[in-house]
Amino acid sequence: MSEFNIQLKPVYSCPADEIPSCVNLPDGWTLAWHQSETLKALRNREIDVVINTAMTGDGKSLAAYLEVLQGKAYAMGLYPTNELARDQETQTKGYIKTFKARNEPRVTRLSGADLEIYAENEGLKKSTAISTRTHQSEIVLTNPDIFHYLHRGVYLTADDSPDKLWGRIDKDFDLFILDEFHVFAAPQIASVINTMLLIRFTNRRKKFLFLSATPDENLISKLQKAGFRCKVINPLDENKYRFPDTLEESLELTNKKWRQVSRPISLNFISLEPTFKASETWLKENSNLILEYFQNHPDSKGAIILNSIAAVKRLVPFFEELFQEHHLTVGENTGLSGRTQKELSLSADLVLGTSTIDVGVDFKINLLIFESADAGNFIQRLGRLGRHGSYEKDGKDIKFDNFTAYALIPNFLVERLFQGDSPPLQGNGIYNRPFFHSQIIDRYRQINNFRGYYRRWAGVQSIQLSKKLQHKTIKEQYAESVKVFSQTCESVFDTQLNRVAGCMKGWRETWYELSGNKGNPIAEDAGSFRGSSSLLCGIYDLTEAKEADRFKIYDLPGIVANLDIEMWTEAGFIRTLKETASRIKQPIPKGRFNYCLGFMKLRSYREERLNWKFIYPEDLQSIADAWKVQVLKGIEIWQPDNPWIGEINKKLKKKGLVCYVLRNPVTEIRMRLRLPMHFQIYPICNKYSINDANAPYCIAFSQSALLLDTLAYRFKSKGDETWIC
């Protein structure tokens, strides 16, 4: 292990030259340059799409809702996680109170769980619940998943007009805000573009605002190709940031109303072997270093952000025991943490979490220790630190006196940054953020952007939407819209919808031959927002203190690798859920468990990750040689020491799974295709290779299968890219 340290300069944001007309600001407030420019762009009739790329912590959210706060617009904010939407709800209500908005805009937050509970309590259908909640609000905060599915008629019956929901919602709301959109990949970008085109060709022009410090170039270019008039607000390119070297320079900027958006940071690079539990081991071995930081800097707040939920679960009790005698609290925030646990974690002295806290949630810390998987991930997580100079405790404003970060990174990155003949960084060097970020981007692991997805798969959604517009109840109304919508989709995605329709017909027929059932699993996956959940299981978490939060979902590969569980019946699971809800007099949403593969009791988290792999009873060579997405039945999990695996396999092998199989080991595929860290690809073998130490094949499911399909041609001997339906 080696360690290098650098200093990152503070960041100051330029104030606006002038405040746009008819903007009432609270006393003592001013706008940043990018906030003013964003508002001007949103008011400009010649602009449809605004992309704000201001740095993390520079007030992009305020820029988004300024017009609503002036009583001149209705806005729908779309956030990638429910935690971020919840955080934005608090922030937005704070703006309304501070700005003393004359119209007192009503704020509604909609998640799948909230919507289900509201519909049940009021005795309403989900469609009516959505309509009621959105109609009663000037600001709606939700996720892009709900936005996606309401435009595809998922909440409606077959007899309803497809525009029953979106017809009014798209007319009522003037502005659609998409925050932290850089976390999404090609399938989600395709969904948003399809939906934006639907809105454009069925309603008058609307405004769309994308907020991201690192916007996706594919998104911008395709929006422009679609005819959307785009305006990028980029304060960095416009020289609207300053990075002072001295306290005197900082004071001068403050006097000129420049606002500090990030504090100076001492950044330590911890070089680790890229092995399982390397970060865990370092954290345990250096736990006293962390404790000493809190002792040397009283009233500090810290966060540890890791890639693995299981790692966080194992480390939380370790740090709780270490910190307890020093009267310091430890919190947990992961995808398997209960809602109460997540909310309490952000007020703890030290919070341990995963990606649930690195995507936009605004928490106040001065110590950060983090893993990362790629350049974007590194920059995103580092951006959590230095945003706030103080926090409130017992009614007092507690100021931070130091900002320190430890980056737990693979040794190859340290070598690229600090070693060699002409390294870009020097130990103890001082750098501004743009330069440092550029070095991370240039030298860290680059992940695939799946550009081929749009041409091969985005058209499935286009066809599904065009068919909705041809529904008997609205066919005449949108006759011209269908034509121009389809033509634009073909142009934007560089595809032929007739060809896509032919493929969809073939998939449907093949599925009927395989199963005897109607439907089209491949098209359903291509038409979804994040993909289907064919491997998700219902979990009753016995380690969770709060009863209402014990009911969770988790993916089967993660379960067989990391969890100690006991099989349970669906009836027992649902009965316990209902009994718990009745006893605590608190509704517990159950819709998310409708399509679970199995149900289990979670007893504990394993100290060591267990080996496992998928198996297929027949020859995999012919399946891999097909070079296409297909639906397979008969897949099971091989884990001979697992006493309950046979029970889950009985269910698993009956399911038709959308998948893509390659005749290469997982490690090779990950490396050669530059797949993201959490890309869902797994080892698989057949009856001939079941005893091989490394499975010779790999398999991806659902949306991951579609993404893999866009890259697999690289492994073909002839290198052609023919799309086999």
C-alpha positions, -999 to 999 in steps of 0.1 A, spaced: 0 0 0 13 35 -9 -2 69 -1 0 102 -19 -16 135 -9 -27 166 -28 -46 197 -20 -76 208 -40 -83 245 -41 -116 260 -31 -142 269 -58 -161 302 -61 -190 308 -83 -196 341 -102 -226 362 -93 -251 373 -120 -244 405 -138 -281 414 -135 -312 398 -120 -338 389 -147 -370 410 -146 -399 402 -123 -377 381 -99 -382 387 -63 -353 375 -41 -352 373 -3 -332 401 14 -295 395 11 -298 370 -17 -283 371 -51 -282 347 -80 -252 329 -94 -244 336 -131 -256 301 -141 -289 305 -122 -297 338 -140 -287 324 -174 -308 293 -168 -339 314 -160 -333 336 -191 -331 304 -212 -362 289 -198 -381 322 -206 -367 323 -241 -394 311 -266 -367 301 -290 -352 275 -266 -368 241 -258 -341 223 -238 -317 238 -212 -287 219 -199 -272 233 -168 -237 219 -161 -228 239 -130 -205 222 -105 -219 200 -77 -232 222 -49 -236 254 -70 -274 257 -66 -287 240 -98 -319 231 -79 -327 267 -72 -322 276 -108 -347 249 -117 -375 262 -96 -370 300 -98 -398 305 -122 -422 284 -101 -413 305 -70 -423 336 -90 -458 320 -95 -453 317 -133 -450 280 -140 -459 245 -130 -429 221 -128 -424 183 -126 -390 173 -111 -377 138 -120 -350 123 -97 -332 90 -102 -336 79 -66 -365 82 -41 -339 94 -15 -329 123 -38 -366 132 -44 -372 132 -7 -342 154 -2 -354 178 -29 -388 180 -13 -373 194 19 -351 218 -1 -380 230 -23 -403 236 6 -375 255 22 -372 277 -9 -410 284 -9 -408 295 28 -377 316 23 -389 332 -10 -424 338 6 -438 328 -28 -471 346 -33 -489 316 -49 -476 293 -22 -470 264 -46 -481 230 -34 -455 203 -35 -463 166 -40 -438 138 -40 -447 106 -58 -429 73 -55 -443 39 -63 -447 30 -26 -464 64 -18 -487 61 -47 -497 26 -37 -505 36 -1 -524 67 -12 -545 47 -37 -553 21 -11 -562 46 16 -585 66 -7 -599 36 -24 -587 47 -58 -571 32 -89 -535 41 -94 -544 62 -125 -569 82 -105 -544 86 -76 -518 100 -100 -543 123 -117 -556 136 -83 -521 141 -68 -507 159 -98 -538 180 -104 -535 193 -68 -499 205 -71 -478 231 -88 -446 211 -81 -445 173 -85 -414 155 -75 -412 119 -87 -388 95 -105 -384 91 -143 -397 55 -139 -433 68 -131 -429 94 -159 -420 66 -183 -448 43 -174 -476 68 -173 -468 78 -209 -470 41 -218 -504 35 -203 -492 11 -176 -516 25 -150 -546 23 -173 -570 -4 -184 -573 -17 -220 -605 3 -225 -590 36 -213 -578 62 -238 -540 60 -237 -538 98 -232 -561 97 -202 -531 106 -178 -504 122 -199 -529 142 -220 -537 164 -190 -504 162 -172 -484 172 -203 -507 202 -208 -507 213 -171 -470 213 -165 -448 238 -182 -414 226 -172 -399 191 -168 -367 189 -147 -344 159 -150 -318 160 -122 -285 140 -120 -293 125 -153 -257 115 -159 -263 84 -137 -285 69 -164 -274 48 -193 -285 45 -230 -319 27 -223 -330 55 -200 -318 82 -223 -337 65 -252 -368 64 -230 -366 101 -222 -361 111 -258 -390 90 -269 -412 105 -242 -401 141 -251 -409 135 -287 -444 122 -277 -450 153 -256 -437 175 -284 -459 161 -312 -491 157 -291 -489 190 -272 -476 225 -276 -438 229 -270 -427 224 -234 -395 233 -216 -371 206 -204 -342 213 -180 -314 188 -175 -292 193 -145 -259 175 -145 -222 185 -140 -213 158 -166 -240 157 -192 -241 128 -217 -230 139 -252 -253 113 -268 -283 129 -252 -274 164 -264 -266 154 -299 -298 133 -303 -320 161 -289 -305 185 -314 -310 159 -342 -347 156 -331 -351 193 -337 -351 204 -300 -336 239 -297 -309 234 -270 -290 258 -248 -261 246 -227 -253 267 -196 -216 259 -188 -201 283 -162 -167 266 -164 -164 272 -202 -175 308 -196 -148 314 -170 -174 318 -142 -155 299 -116 -124 310 -96 -100 289 -77 -81 312 -53 -46 303 -40 -46 325 -9 -70 336 18 -66 372 5 -79 361 -29 -108 343 -13 -118 374 7 -116 396 -24 -140 372 -42 -163 372 -12 -164 410 -12 -174 409 -49 -203 386 -40 -187 355 -55 -201 325 -36 -180 297 -22 -194 264 -35 -166 241 -24 -140 243 4 -103 234 1 -98 196 5 -68 175 15 -71 144 -7 -52 113 2 -48 85 -23 -47 50 -8 -33 25 -33 -48 -10 -29 -47 -42 -48 -79 -46 -67 -90 -76 -47 -121 -86 -28 -123 -70 6 -92 -48 1 -111 -17 11 -127 -35 40 -94 -47 53 -78 -12 50 -108 4 69 -105 -21 98 -67 -18 99 -69 20 99 -100 25 120 -79 43 147 -69 68 120 -106 76 114 -113 78 152 -83 101 157 -97 124 131 -129 128 151 -109 134 183 -85 159 167 -114 177 150 -144 177 174 -179 180 160 -168 165 127 -192 146 104 -179 118 82 -190 94 54 -176 61 41 -190 53 6 -183 18 -7 -193 -3 -37 -207 -33 -19 -238 -34 3 -225 -65 20 -192 -47 29 -212 -18 45 -233 -43 64 -202 -60 78 -185 -27 87 -213 -9 105 -213 -31 137 -174 -29 137 -175 10 137 -205 11 161 -185 -9 186 -154 13 181 -172 46 183 -196 38 211 -173 44 240 -164 78 225 -201 88 223 -200 89 185 -229 76 164 -227 54 132 -254 53 105 -261 30 75 -275 40 41 -277 13 14 -302 -2 -9 -310 -28 18 -313 -2 46 -348 5 59 -363 39 52 -360 49 89 -324 38 90 -316 59 59 -332 90 73 -314 87 106 -281 79 90 -276 114 76 -275 129 111 -250 104 125 -214 113 131 -203 87 106 -225 73 79 -215 42 58 -233 38 25 -233 29 -11 -246 47 -42 -278 56 -24 -259 86 -8 -236 96 -36 -263 105 -61 -272 140 -52 -284 137 -16 -272 168 2 -255 159 35 -230 179 55 -196 162 61 -159 172 65 -144 137 63 -149 114 33 -135 79 26 -146 64 -6 -142 36 -32 -149 42 -69 -152 21 -100 -146 47 -128 -138 83 -134 -174 95 -132 -180 76 -100 -148 90 -85 -157 126 -93 -194 121 -82 -184 108 -48 -157 133 -41 -183 160 -49 -201 151 -17 -173 167 4 -167 204 9 -202 217 -1 -210 230 34 -188 249 58 -210 241 88 -240 222 102 -266 228 128 -264 209 162 -287 216 191 -297 249 176 -261 260 172 -241 265 139 -211 242 141 -183 252 117 -160 226 102 -123 234 106 -109 209 81 -119 189 50 -102 156 43 -108 128 19 -93 93 14 -97 78 -20 -94 40 -19 -83 32 -54 -66 5 -74 -28 6 -75 -28 11 -113 -45 44 -110 -20 57 -84 8 47 -108 -8 65 -137 -13 97 -116 19 99 -96 46 77 -111 64 73 -143 85 97 -164 61 126 -164 32 120 -140 3 146 -141 2 149 -103 29 155 -77 27 145 -41 17 175 -20 8 194 -51 -20 220 -52 -46 218 -80 -79 233 -91 -109 211 -97 -112 212 -135 -75 202 -140 -78 174 -114 -110 161 -128 -95 160 -163 -66 139 -150 -90 114 -134 -110 111 -166 -79 106 -187 -63 80 -165 -90 61 -148 -109 32 -162 -132 42 -190 -166 25 -192 -186 18 -223 -214 42 -232 -233 16 -253 -239 40 -282 -251 12 -303 -282 7 -281 -301 35 -298 -300 20 -333 -307 -15 -322 -333 -11 -294 -347 24 -289 -371 18 -318 -390 -8 -297 -403 20 -275 -410 42 -305 -433 15 -319 -450 9 -286 -458 46 -283 -469 50 -319 -493 20 -314 -508 38 -284 -515 68 -305 -534 46 -329 -558 34 -302 -594 36 -314 -603 63 -289 -576 88 -300 -567 76 -335 -582 105 -354 -570 131 -329 -534 121 -333 -533 109 -369 -507 135 -380 -488 131 -347 -482 94 -353 -466 101 -387 -442 128 -376 -434 110 -344 -424 78 -362 -403 97 -388 -385 117 -362 -377 86 -341 -362 68 -372 -340 98 -378 -329 103 -342 -322 67 -335 -309 59 -370 -332 29 -373 -361 16 -394 -393 10 -375 -406 -15 -400 -375 -37 -394 -380 -33 -356 -417 -43 -359 -407 -74 -378 -382 -84 -351 -409 -78 -324 -433 -101 -343 -405 -128 -345 -398 -125 -308 -435 -129 -300 -439 -160 -322 -407 -176 -307 -420 -170 -272 -453 -186 -280 -435 -217 -294 -414 -219 -263 -440 -214 -236 -474 -217 -252 -482 -183 -238 -490 -149 -253 -467 -120 -247 -433 -108 -257 -406 -108 -230 -379 -93 -251 -400 -64 -263 -412 -59 -227 -376 -55 -215 -368 -32 -244 -399 -11 -235 -392 -9 -198 -372 19 -181 -347 0 -160 -354 -36 -172 -375 -64 -157 -368 -79 -123 -369 -116 -131 -343 -125 -105 -356 -103 -76 -366 -120 -44 -387 -108 -14 -366 -105 18 -378 -104 54 -348 -89 71 -345 -102 106 -315 -79 112 -337 -48 107 -348 -32 140 -379 -14 127 -406 -39 118 -421 -18 90 -387 -17 72 -381 -55 73 -398 -61 40 -373 -57 11 -363 -69 -23 -329 -81 -34 -314 -98 -65 -308 -135 -64 -271 -134 -74 -264 -110 -45 -283 -133 -21 -264 -165 -30 -231 -147 -27 -235 -126 4 -266 -135 25 -274 -162 51 -311 -169 44 -339 -193 52 -365 -201 25 -400 -189 31 -434 -191 13 -450 -162 -5 -481 -168 16 -461 -166 48 -443 -135 36 -475 -116 26 -494 -127 57 -466 -114 80 -466 -81 60 -503 -76 65 -501 -86 102 -473 -62 108 -490 -34 90 -522 -40 111 -502 -42 144 -482 -11 139 -511 8 122 -489 18 93 -494 7 57 -466 -12 41 -466 -12 3 -467 -47 -12 -469 -41 -50 -431 -45 -54 -434 -81 -43 -459 -91 -70 -433 -106 -94 -407 -120 -70 -390 -152 -78 -390 -164 -42 -393 -153 -6 -368 -156 22 -358 -146 57 -325 -128 60 -306 -140 91 -272 -124 86 -246 -112 61 -217 -135 53 -182 -126 62 -169 -142 31 -184 -141 -4 -195 -176 -16 -187 -189 -50 -216 -199 -73 -225 -199 -110 -255 -204 -133 -258 -238 -151 -278 -248 -182 -288 -284 -188 -281 -284 -226 -252 -274 -248 -244 -237 -246 -223 -235 -277 -252 -234 -301 -269 -207 -279 -238 -186 -279 -233 -190 -316 -267 -175 -323 -253 -141 -313 -286 -127 -303 -309 -119 -274 -331 -149 -266 -354 -163 -240 -342 -195 -222 -358 -219 -198 -341 -244 -176 -314 -221 -161 -304 -230 -125 -278 -220 -99 -249 -243 -90 -238 -240 -54 -235 -275 -40 -229 -265 -3 -261 -244 -2 -289 -263 15 -318 -243 0 -306 -239 -35 -327 -268 -48 -358 -251 -36 -351 -218 -55 -340 -238 -85 -374 -254 -88 -388 -220 -95 -359 -206 -114 -357 -233 -141 -394 -228 -150 -389 -191 -158 -383 -178 -193 -354 -155 -189 -344 -128 -215 -307 -133 -218 -275 -131 -239 -248 -158 -238 -212 -153 -248 -186 -181 -250 -160 -162 -229 -154 -160 -192 -169 -131 -172 -136 -115 -164 -125 -113 -200 -158 -98 -211 -158 -72 -184 -123 -61 -193 -126 -61 -231 -160 -45 -232 -152 -20 -204 -185 -28 -186 -197 -7 -156 -189 -21 -122 -225 -32 -114 -233 -45 -149 -253 -77 -143 -232 -104 -161 -225 -137 -145 -206 -170 -151 -226 -199 -166 -216 -234 -176 -233 -265 -191 -232 -301 -182 -198 -305 -199 -181 -277 -180 -198 -278 -146 -165 -288 -129 -143 -262 -146 -127 -238 -121 -138 -209 -143 -170 -210 -162 -162 -208 -199 -194 -189 -207 -211 -158 -193 -247 -146 -193 -265 -113 -190 -302 -109 -183 -330 -85 -190 -318 -50 -200 -282 -60 -195 -287 -86 -222 -299 -59 -246 -269 -37 -238 -245 -67 -242 -261 -74 -276 -249 -40 -288 -212 -49 -281 -211 -87 -287 -203 -83 -324 -167 -75 -314 -162 -111 -305 -175 -125 -339 -148 -140 -360 -160 -120 -391 -167 -89 -372 -200 -82 -389 -228 -64 -370 -258 -80 -385 -289 -79 -362 -303 -113 -361 -339 -112 -351 
